[in-house]
Amino acid sequence: MNKVKEYLAAPNLSELDVLEWAQSILEARFKRSNYLTNPSLVRGYLKARLATEEREVFALILLDSQR
């Protein structure tokens, strides 16, 4: 939570800063649990994860029958 206070206190918070912050939250959530349990969550994760890329990126997520 200290990072949240740090970001909110930043006087010149850029769009890239916000995207990187969102990406770190999603990655932490993904590591803690089975976060990718439905297509809309996968879509949201990939949008946030790939939003900071400057060039087109190919991504592949392999799931088993139980996700």
Residue pairs with C-beta under 8 A, 6 or more apart in sequence:
3 21
3 24
7 13
7 17
7 18
7 21
10 17
16 52
19 48
19 51
19 52
20 52
22 48
22 51
23 48
23 49
23 51
23 52
26 35
26 44
26 45
26 48
26 49
27 49
29 35
30 36
30 45
34 67
35 41
35 45
36 42
36 45
36 61
36 63
36 67
37 67
42 61
46 59
46 61
49 59
50 57
50 59
